Amino acid sequence: MAQNPGENAEFAERAELRGERHSSDDEIDWSLTTFEGLRRKQRQEFAALSFEEKLERVEQMGDLVEIFEAQRKARNQKAASEVPLPQNHPSPP
């Protein structure tokens, strides 16, 4: 499958914005392509943060939990309201 040259340029531009520069396979750290390697890298990056940065990240994760809980509750309420009642049972009071 041929790739669009514009897509390659866009990919390279985004990688450069993230501070990544990979011109060959020799520069790629393949150990990061495993779950264990990625987890190790994430722990190293988190350990390098200052206390204030760590606290900010934990607060952001808490905010995400609240957002996900609200979305789940809304989805469950919508699903419950769409469940049809059986024909032979009286409707609830």
N, C-alpha and C positions, 0 to 999 in steps of 0.2 A: 504494500500500500504506500503510495507516494505521499509525502507530507508537504503541506503548504509551506513555502519558505517564510511567509509572514508569521505562521505559527511558531516556527523555530526561533525567529527573531523575538517574538513576544515572550516565549519561554526563557530565552537567554536574558532578556531585559528584566523579567521578574526575578530570576535567579540572581542577577547582579544587584538588584535593589535589596535583596535579602542578604547580600554579602557573600553569595556563593559564586565561585568561578570554577567550572569543570570543563576543561578543554579535552581531556582524555580520560580513559578508564583508570590510568595510573594515579590520578588525583582523587578518585572516589574512595571514601572510606567504607568498604563493603561490610565492615563489622556492624555498621549502623542499619543495615538492611534486615536485621533479625529483630525479633521482639526483645530479646535479652540485650542486644547492643543498643537499641533505641532507648530502652528503659535506663540503662547505665548512663547514656548521654544525658537523658532528662534529669537524672539525679545529680550528675556533675554540674549541669547548668543551674539547677535549683540551689545546690550548695554554694555556688559562686555568687548568689544574690545577697544583697544586704538584708538585714532584718526588716527594714521598712518595705523593701521590694517583696520579700516573702509574705509579709502581712498583707500587702496589697493584693498579691496573687490569691491568697487564701480567701480574702473578702470577695474577690471577683468570682471565685468558685462557688462561694455561698450564694452570691447573687444568681448565678446560673442554676443552682439547685432550686431556688425559689421560682425562677422562670419556668423550669421544667415541671415542677409540681403544679403550678397554675395551669400550664398547658394540659397536663395529664388530667387534672380535675375537670377542666372545661370539656375535654374530649369524652371523659366518662359520663359527665352530665348529659352531653348531647346524645351519646349512644343510649343512655338509659331512657331519655325522652322519646327516642325513636323506636323503642321496642314495643311492638303491638301487643295488646292484651288478648288473651284467648277469647274466642266468641262465646263459650259456654260458661265463663266465669263473670260474676258481677264486677263492675268497675270499682276501684277503691273509693272510700268516702272522701 
